[in-house]
Amino acid sequence: MASPKPMFDKFREECGVFGIFGHPEASKLTYLGLYALQHRGQESAGIAACNGAQIRVSKAMGHVNDVFDDEVIAKLPGSTAVGHVRYSTAGESGLANAQPLVVDSMHGQLALGHNGNLINGGELRDALIRAGAIFQSTSDTEVVVHLFARSRAASAEAAVIDAISQVRGAFSFVAMTRDRLIGVRDPHGFRPLAIGRLAHPGGEAWVICSETCALDLIGATYVRDVEPGEVVVITAHELKSFKPFAPAKVSQCIFEHVYFSRPDSYVFGESVNEVRTEFGRRLARESGVEADVVVPIPDSGVCAAIGLSEASGIQMRMGLIRNHYIGRTFIQPQQSIRHFGVKVKLNPVRSILEGKRVILVDDSIVRGTTSRKIVRMVRSAGAKEVHMRISCPPTISPCFYGVDTPRKSELIAATHTLDEIRKYLDADSVAYLSLDGLTGAVPEGRTRYCTSCYTGVYPVAFPRDEAAYLQLALKLNGEQAAGPQPIPLTVLETDPVAS
């Protein structure tokens, strides 16, 4: 019997969006673009394509290569397409919430894909329902298509801008009408969105996507990012740019560099690989320890481990080998196997670890459950000492801007001291990269990046009263929140921190 998906001890990816205009094989290239963005969402995938007269859409639960084949792609003709891979951050997991959403209204057809989270989505949804709107999903993205359909604007393009001007929060949208492709990034610039161009025998196509790795796969050239607060409209004749939103403080998500984005991407104008490697260099300078070998936890810890090895002079070896061929579920034996879920994914290399003082490097610790199992696995392979090094600060707060995060009570760093975490992980030492180290690795890190998951300081004002909203959000997230006092928190009741 297949087991349920094991709990993944990371922040979950959000979503990935891709759009292309002016290519005869638009849906095929969108499929490839989504393939490159698969790391951003694995629950569902969808593509909508337009042949100039009609928008057709196909979407399903599962990975991109499971959802699409030649037969499905053949039913999506046209030179314009938008695609989406989803991990639910607002709304349940299910086909009704898969994107792109496609609607028909007095402004014509619209296909819309969204990466982010609308913090006033609940308010807008309630108001729309009271006004007679009927919702088919629980996704906050559907609010935008209702606002589009109800807009009194004179054109579809203006209706899109009108609709998006009413939402607040984190959003990168890619939208398609019958004759244009539209990209939108929120005024704070939380989520990335890149523009590229692709030459082909019939001319040149435009591409808008979440990360540049999608451009690389299809052979497109990176042009620039969609700027925070910018609306880009691409037609057969031109690329137009609008800045319809009120100016706001730029607050790009630092976790894109820590974990979400692929290391071969450029995000917010910076090489993800180089930023992560610099995290590792700074981590080595801040928390050096005598050791024999640096071992990354693959794949997310590799770049930082390279930097830490460089700066410390301690050799890096691949002492943990990852199995890349794991499905969404796996069959567990009736006989209990210690740390089975982790051992399916990772296996230690005894010849590298045995008798050694090991520095284990990972990008983050969320609950700590997986890290604990990995430390013990490395010890069981004969390591003499295990020192845990994390290439970001302690994660102490949930994200409300499009990242699926655990309850605050499940964030181990929010509820326990560093020494308690060390004891829980069964490590000889634990050290995190400082906030200064993190923000110093990117230009204008303190002023242009959101670090709310490390500080609890949220850059976007919440609906109604901020404190009340945070209390409500915590309550919806499973907390017992009463009044303005700090909530007493415990962690992992079924797997307590070692005393």
Beta strands, then each sheet from edge to edge (+ up, - down):
strand 1: 15-21
strand 2: 44-50
strand 3: 55-61
strand 4: 80-86
strand 5: 101-105
strand 6: 108-118
strand 7: 169-176
strand 8: 181-185
strand 9: 194-200
strand 10: 203-209
strand 11: 221-225
strand 12: 231-234
strand 13: 239-242
strand 14: 252-253
strand 15: 266-267
strand 16: 270-271
strand 17: 293-296
strand 18: 320-322
strand 19: 346-348
strand 20: 357-362
strand 21: 385-390
strand 22: 429-432
strand 23: 449-450
sheet 1: 3+ 2- 4+ 1- 10+ 9- 11+
sheet 2: 5+ 6- 7+ 8- 12+ 13-
sheet 3: 14+ 23+
sheet 4: 15+ 16-
sheet 5: 17+ 20+ 21+ 22+
sheet 6: 18+ 19-
end
